[in-house]
């Protein structure tokens, strides 16, 4: 059951913001540990990855610029779409298919200042690749606002858990 509907900028943790031009349903997975977003065309799965304090931003960027090539080498994707850059982040993107080609998948491996986001966008209709690509490219990272965002998400999680009881 969906938690609600969102449109516009949506915080997903550690300063990462997704930007939706069209309404998306929001659902929580495993309590409130993971959020996903969907509409009739797309299924969006953000994964905010914790960063160890001794990891440098330069190392994060370098690793994420190569992540899509690594995904292809390991068989997790079929095509390396190369480096991508956005508002407060840089990284790479890969393409693949699921269910014997019935479903398509783009993954953005994004690195910001002391922050990692792996953003998966799944879709069935091949022409939607442009929409999926724009969604990943529109992501914003606000390192300065990360702590405030995480506090707001903690409040939302508490409200969600109380509502479930």
C-alpha positions in Angstrom: 0.0 0.0 0.0 1.4 3.4 -1.0 2.2 6.0 1.7 1.1 8.8 -0.6 1.8 10.7 -3.7 4.7 13.2 -4.5 5.7 15.6 -7.2 8.6 17.9 -7.4 11.7 17.7 -5.2 11.7 14.8 -2.8 14.5 14.1 -0.2 15.6 10.5 0.1 18.5 11.0 2.7 22.0 12.4 3.2 21.3 15.5 1.0 20.0 13.5 -2.0 16.9 14.9 -3.8 15.0 13.3 -6.6 13.0 15.5 -8.9 9.7 14.2 -10.3 7.9 16.2 -13.1 4.9 13.9 -12.7 3.1 12.5 -9.7 4.7 9.4 -8.2 3.3 7.0 -5.6 5.6 6.6 -2.6 5.9 3.2 -0.8 8.1 2.1 2.1 9.9 -1.2 2.0 10.9 -3.2 5.1 9.4 -0.7 7.6 10.8 2.6 6.5 14.3 1.5 5.6 13.8 2.0 1.9 11.5 4.1 -0.2 10.4 3.5 -3.7 8.5 5.6 -6.2 6.3 4.5 -9.1 3.7 5.5 -11.7 2.2 3.6 -14.6 5.6 3.9 -16.5 8.4 3.9 -14.0 9.6 2.1 -10.9 12.3 4.2 -9.1 14.5 2.7 -6.3 16.9 5.0 -4.6 19.6 3.4 -2.4 21.5 5.9 -0.2 24.8 4.2 0.7 26.6 5.1 3.9 30.1 6.6 3.5 32.9 5.8 5.9 34.5 9.0 7.3 38.0 8.2 6.1 36.9 7.9 2.4 37.8 11.0 0.4 35.4 12.8 -2.0 38.0 12.3 -4.7 38.0 8.6 -4.2 34.2 8.5 -4.3 34.1 10.4 -7.5 36.7 8.3 -9.2 35.1 5.0 -8.1 31.7 6.1 -9.3 32.9 7.2 -12.6 34.0 3.6 -13.2 31.0 1.9 -11.5 29.0 1.4 -14.7 31.9 -0.2 -16.5 32.4 -2.5 -13.4 28.6 -3.4 -13.6 29.0 -4.5 -17.2 32.2 -6.5 -16.4 30.4 -8.3 -13.6 27.3 -9.0 -15.7 24.9 -6.8 -13.7 24.4 -4.5 -16.8 24.7 -4.9 -20.5 25.9 -1.5 -21.5 28.1 1.2 -19.9 26.5 4.6 -20.7 29.5 6.5 -19.3 30.1 9.4 -17.1 27.3 11.7 -16.0 27.3 14.9 -14.0 24.6 16.7 -12.1 23.8 19.3 -9.4 26.3 18.6 -6.6 27.4 15.1 -7.9 29.0 13.1 -10.6 29.1 9.4 -11.5 28.2 7.0 -14.2 25.2 5.2 -15.7 24.5 1.7 -16.9 21.8 0.0 -18.9 20.4 -3.6 -18.7 17.4 -5.7 -19.0 15.4 -8.0 -16.8 12.9 -10.8 -17.5 14.5 -11.8 -20.8 14.3 -8.3 -22.1 10.7 -7.6 -21.0 11.9 -4.9 -18.5 14.6 -2.3 -18.9 16.8 -0.9 -16.2 19.0 2.2 -15.9 21.2 2.6 -12.8 22.9 5.8 -11.9 26.0 5.5 -9.6 26.2 9.0 -8.1 28.8 10.4 -5.7 28.5 13.8 -3.9 30.4 15.2 -1.0 30.6 12.3 1.5 27.5 10.8 -0.1 26.6 7.9 -2.4 23.3 7.3 -4.2 22.7 4.3 -6.5 19.5 5.1 -8.3 17.7 2.4 -10.2 14.9 3.2 -12.7 13.0 0.3 -14.2 10.6 0.5 -17.1 8.9 -1.8 -19.7 8.5 0.5 -22.8 11.9 1.1 -24.5 11.2 4.7 -25.5 11.0 5.6 -21.8 14.8 5.4 -21.6 14.9 9.1 -22.2 12.5 9.8 -19.4 14.5 7.5 -17.1 17.8 9.2 -18.1 16.4 12.6 -17.4 15.1 11.5 -14.0 18.6 10.4 -13.0 20.2 13.5 -14.5 17.8 15.8 -12.5 18.9 14.4 -9.1 20.3 17.1 -6.8 22.8 16.7 -3.9 22.8 19.3 -1.1 25.7 18.4 1.3 25.0 21.4 3.5 21.3 20.4 4.0 22.0 16.7 4.6 21.6 16.8 8.4 18.3 18.7 8.2 17.0 16.3 5.6 17.9 13.3 7.7 16.1 14.8 10.7 13.0 15.4 8.6 13.1 11.8 7.3 13.5 10.5 10.9 10.3 12.4 11.8 8.5 11.0 8.8 9.6 7.5 9.7 8.3 8.0 13.3 4.9 9.1 12.0 4.8 6.2 9.5 5.6 3.7 12.3 3.0 5.2 14.7 0.4 5.0 11.9 1.2 1.4 11.3 0.7 0.4 15.0 
